[in-house]
């Protein structure tokens, strides 16, 4: 990610208005809005890792009929906002693990992205078209984005 400032400058020279958004920042915003943080800190010493992960995962989910929005809604709002000349770079996808799967984001935004968007997906190539998220999940057979970067 050290290259982002250089990429931003180069893309701006080419006329793009580059917007860099951290998925981790979006996640923390949703968690903060949930109002659960203090309760989690209080309950955490007596909870298992699975219970903590489940509580965070629950806070990130969009609840039907609820006034609060989840992470998926926040990401959809971001990528579906029409802004002329914008190039959106989504970073920090690894920090969503184990609370939220990147594949869920891809499925949600398919056919709804209105400007060029790059999701920095931390993983290892698996064959010509597949990726293994973080290098330890099985290859995702539904991966449908273009892979840009070095082969490992």
C-alpha positions in Angstrom: 0.0 0.0 0.0 3.0 2.2 0.1 2.5 2.8 -3.6 -1.0 4.4 -3.2 0.2 8.1 -3.0 2.3 7.6 -6.2 -0.6 5.8 -8.0 -3.0 8.6 -6.8 -0.7 11.3 -8.2 -0.3 9.4 -11.5 -4.0 8.8 -11.9 -4.8 12.5 -11.1 -2.4 13.5 -13.9 -4.5 11.4 -16.2 -7.7 13.2 -15.1 -9.0 10.9 -12.5 -10.4 12.0 -9.1 -9.0 9.2 -7.0 -10.9 8.4 -3.8 -9.2 5.9 -1.4 -11.5 4.3 1.2 -10.5 1.8 3.8 -13.0 -1.1 4.3 -11.6 -1.3 7.9 -12.6 2.4 8.5 -16.1 1.6 7.1 -16.3 -1.4 9.4 -15.3 0.6 12.5 -17.9 3.3 11.6 -20.6 0.6 11.5 -19.4 -0.8 14.8 -19.3 2.6 16.4 -22.9 3.4 15.1 -24.1 0.1 16.6 -23.5 1.4 20.1 -22.2 -2.0 21.3 -18.5 -1.2 21.8 -18.7 -0.5 25.6 -20.8 -3.6 26.2 -18.3 -5.7 24.2 -15.4 -4.5 26.3 -17.2 -5.4 29.4 -18.2 -8.8 28.3 -15.0 -9.7 26.4 -13.0 -11.2 29.3 -15.7 -13.8 30.0 -16.4 -14.6 26.3 -14.9 -17.1 23.9 -13.3 -15.9 20.6 -16.3 -17.4 18.7 -18.7 -15.3 20.8 -16.8 -12.1 20.2 -16.5 -12.8 16.4 -20.2 -13.6 16.3 -21.1 -10.3 18.1 -19.0 -8.2 15.7 -20.4 -10.1 12.7 -23.9 -9.5 13.9 -23.2 -5.7 14.3 -21.9 -5.6 10.7 -25.0 -7.2 9.2 -27.8 -5.2 7.7 -30.9 -5.9 9.7 -34.2 -5.9 7.7 -36.4 -3.1 8.8 -33.8 -1.6 11.1 -32.8 2.0 11.1 -29.1 1.1 11.3 -27.2 0.0 8.3 -24.6 -2.7 8.1 -21.3 -2.9 6.4 -22.8 -4.2 3.1 -25.1 -1.2 2.9 -22.3 1.2 3.6 -20.1 -0.3 0.8 -23.1 -0.4 -1.6 -23.8 3.3 -0.9 -20.1 4.1 -1.6 -19.8 2.2 -4.9 -23.2 3.1 -6.3 -22.7 6.9 -5.8 -22.4 8.4 -9.3 -19.5 10.9 -9.3 -18.0 11.9 -12.7 -14.4 11.1 -13.1 -14.0 9.2 -9.8 -11.8 6.2 -9.4 -12.5 4.4 -6.2 -9.7 2.4 -4.5 -10.9 0.1 -1.6 -8.2 -0.9 0.8 -7.8 -3.0 4.0 -10.0 -5.9 2.9 -7.8 -8.2 5.0 -9.0 -6.5 8.2 -12.5 -7.6 7.6 -11.5 -11.2 8.3 -13.0 -13.1 10.2 -16.1 -10.9 10.5 -17.0 -10.4 6.9 -16.1 -12.2 3.7 -14.9 -10.2 0.7 -16.9 -12.5 -1.6 -20.1 -11.2 0.0 -19.1 -7.6 -1.0 -18.4 -8.7 -4.6 -21.8 -10.4 -4.8 -23.6 -7.4 -3.4 -22.1 -4.8 -5.7 -22.2 -6.9 -8.9 -23.9 -4.8 -11.5 -24.3 -1.8 -9.1 -20.8 -0.2 -9.4 -21.2 3.1 -11.3 -17.5 4.2 -11.5 -14.3 2.3 -11.9 -13.5 0.6 -8.6 -10.4 -1.4 -7.5 -10.6 -3.7 -4.5 -7.2 -4.6 -3.1 -7.8 -8.3 -2.4 -5.1 -9.8 -0.3 -4.6 -13.3 -1.5 -2.7 -15.8 -3.5 -3.4 -16.7 -7.1 -4.9 -20.2 -7.6 -4.8 -21.1 -11.3 -5.4 -18.6 -14.0 -8.6 -17.0 -12.6 -8.9 -18.0 -9.0 -7.7 -16.4 -5.7 -7.4 -17.7 -2.2 -8.3 -15.0 0.2 -5.4 -14.3 2.6 -3.7 -17.4 1.2 -5.4 -19.8 3.6 -9.0 -20.0 2.4 -9.9 -22.4 -0.4 -10.0 -21.0 -3.9 -13.2 -19.1 -4.5 -14.8 -20.6 -7.6 -17.1 -17.6 -7.8 -14.3 -15.0 -8.1 -15.2 -12.9 -11.1 -13.0 -9.8 -11.0 -9.9 -9.2 -13.1 -6.7 -10.2 -11.3 -4.0 -7.6 -11.6 -0.6 -8.2 -10.0 2.3 -10.6 -9.8 1.9 -14.3 -10.0 3.1 -16.1 -6.9 
